[in-house]
Amino acid sequence: MYLQTCIKGIHGITDDQAEDILKRQGLMCNWWRRVRRISSAEIAERLTDAELELHVNAYDEHHPHRQGPVHQETPFLSLAAGTVERNTFLKTNLVHPAQRTALNFATDFGRLRGTCYLFHCWVVVGLTRAVPVRHLAEEVRDLNTYRRYSAFQLEGEVTAKIDVPSCQIQLFERYHVTAEKTGGIRIAHAGNVLNPAYIEPTAVANIRRAF
């Protein structure tokens, strides 16, 4: 296992709601936030390879076996961690940063106006595929582990399960998105809010230092 820092972009919430996520509630999957109560049996039922496949590749489609859209029914949270695209024609590697990906999602790729938030957090990731294990995130960006083709691989996604506790969220960045006269948008950084209860990942990593 290893620890991975990630960024989650969110829109459609207020400053108060963002602070509640940061300091109390943590990041929750849409399914849990929607139904409010879930059982261990329900979690186990949905932590499957098939549900993860839907979450990654059919996020906005209607769930084939449940009532709502996929993103409202699966037990996963998409986090941006950055990735690298290898361009064999240009003989170079192209970096897709997590910050840019998270901002794209927080602004709905430039279509939204108003305030959005980027939450900086960390998760524990397994070295191999372990979808049924709730407390291990899945590195779906890793082509060595997730070898099936995905049109969304360059989003650099690491997929958490059920929630990311508030103690693993370091801060959120606030951004204001406004329209420009030229037809484009302006994204302005409007400050950070730190989590006083944040736990540095080094406190739980399997590292022992010499003394």
VENWO-V280114 format. One record per run of one state. SS is the DSSP state (hx for helix, st for strand, lp for the rest). FROM is the first residue (numbers start at 1). LEN is the number of residues. If there is no record, write none. Layout:
BEGIN
SS_FROM_LEN / SS_FROM_LEN
END
This chain:
BEGIN
lp_1_1 / st_2_10 / lp_12_3 / hx_15_11 / lp_26_1 / st_27_2 / lp_29_1 / hx_30_6 / lp_36_4 / hx_40_7 / lp_47_2 / hx_49_9 / lp_58_4 / st_62_1 / lp_63_6 / st_69_1 / hx_70_4 / lp_74_2 / st_76_5 / lp_81_2 / st_83_5 / lp_88_4 / st_92_5 / lp_97_1 / hx_98_9 / lp_107_7 / st_114_12 / lp_126_11 / st_137_2 / lp_139_14 / hx_153_3 / lp_156_1 / st_157_5 / lp_162_1 / st_163_2 / lp_165_1 / hx_166_3 / st_169_11 / lp_180_5 / st_185_10 / lp_195_6 / hx_201_3 / lp_204_8
END
